[in-house]
Amino acid sequence: TRVPARSRIKKPRSAPALAALRDTETVTWINIAGLGDVEAIQQVCAAFGVHPLSVEDIVNVHGRTKAEEYPDQLFIVLKMVTLRPSDALRHPEMIAEHVAIAAGPDFVLTFQETP
């Protein structure tokens, strides 16, 4: 994966570090791969002002596909379908993964079910 020259990849570990990411002149994109650490997801969402009902939808992998528009954010839940080779049948296996996206004017947060 090629990252543009102006992009930076960081792994913030604290609430102040997350808040600092929001305080920039560029768009911040944070991807969370794996939904097992609900506390970390809540921390990221709080730092970016994600609506509490959206946080519930992020961690509910059995929820329906939906889109919600808030005054300063767009929130989308969808299923990402991928094909994985299957040794037993020699036919690809279709896998549906829960994905949630929260986007505001200066951030994009993506949450993927699979780590």
C-alpha positions in Angstrom: 0.0 0.0 0.0 1.4 3.4 -1.0 0.9 6.2 1.5 0.9 9.8 0.0 3.9 11.9 1.0 1.9 14.2 3.2 0.2 11.3 5.1 1.5 10.0 8.4 0.7 6.7 10.0 0.4 6.8 13.8 -0.9 4.5 16.4 -2.2 6.7 19.2 -2.4 5.0 22.6 -4.2 7.6 24.8 -7.1 10.0 24.7 -4.9 13.1 24.5 -3.1 11.6 21.6 -6.4 10.9 19.8 -7.6 14.5 20.5 -4.3 15.9 19.1 -5.0 14.0 15.8 -8.2 15.9 15.4 -6.5 19.2 15.9 -4.8 19.3 12.5 -5.3 21.1 9.2 -5.7 17.8 7.3 -8.2 15.0 7.3 -7.4 12.3 9.8 -8.3 8.7 8.9 -8.2 6.1 11.6 -9.0 2.4 10.8 -9.8 0.0 13.7 -9.4 -3.6 12.5 -11.1 -5.9 15.0 -14.0 -5.0 17.3 -13.0 -6.9 20.4 -11.8 -3.9 22.4 -15.0 -2.1 23.0 -13.3 0.3 25.4 -10.8 1.4 22.8 -13.6 1.9 20.2 -15.6 4.0 22.7 -12.4 6.1 23.4 -11.8 6.8 19.7 -15.5 7.6 19.1 -15.6 10.0 22.1 -12.5 11.8 20.9 -14.2 12.4 17.5 -17.7 13.1 18.8 -19.4 10.0 17.3 -23.0 9.7 18.4 -23.5 7.1 21.2 -26.1 5.2 19.1 -23.6 4.9 16.3 -21.1 3.4 18.8 -23.6 0.7 19.6 -24.0 0.0 15.9 -20.3 -0.2 15.4 -19.9 -3.1 17.8 -23.2 -4.9 16.9 -21.9 -7.1 14.1 -25.4 -8.6 13.5 -27.0 -5.2 12.8 -28.5 -4.2 9.6 -27.0 -2.1 6.9 -27.9 1.6 7.4 -26.9 5.2 6.9 -27.5 8.0 9.4 -26.9 11.7 8.8 -26.1 13.9 11.8 -25.5 17.7 11.6 -21.8 17.3 11.5 -21.3 13.6 10.6 -22.3 10.8 8.3 -22.5 7.3 9.7 -22.7 4.2 7.6 -22.9 0.5 8.5 -22.5 -2.1 5.8 -21.4 -5.6 5.0 -18.2 -5.9 2.9 -18.2 -9.1 0.9 -15.0 -10.8 -0.1 -14.2 -14.1 -1.7 -11.9 -16.6 0.0 -10.5 -19.7 -1.7 -12.0 -22.9 -0.3 -9.8 -26.0 -0.3 -12.7 -28.4 0.2 -14.9 -27.4 -2.7 -12.4 -25.7 -4.9 -14.9 -22.9 -5.2 -14.5 -19.5 -3.5 -16.3 -19.0 -0.2 -18.2 -15.7 0.2 -17.5 -14.0 3.5 -19.5 -11.0 4.8 -17.7 -8.7 7.2 -19.3 -5.9 9.3 -17.9 -2.5 8.5 -18.8 0.9 10.0 -17.7 4.3 8.8 -18.1 7.6 10.6 -17.0 10.7 8.7 -16.9 14.4 9.6 -15.4 17.4 8.0 -11.9 16.7 9.3 -11.9 12.9 10.0 -12.9 9.4 8.7 -13.1 6.5 11.1 -13.5 3.0 9.8 -14.2 0.0 11.9 -13.8 -3.6 10.5 -15.0 -6.7 12.1 -12.0 -8.8 11.1 -8.7 -8.0 12.8 
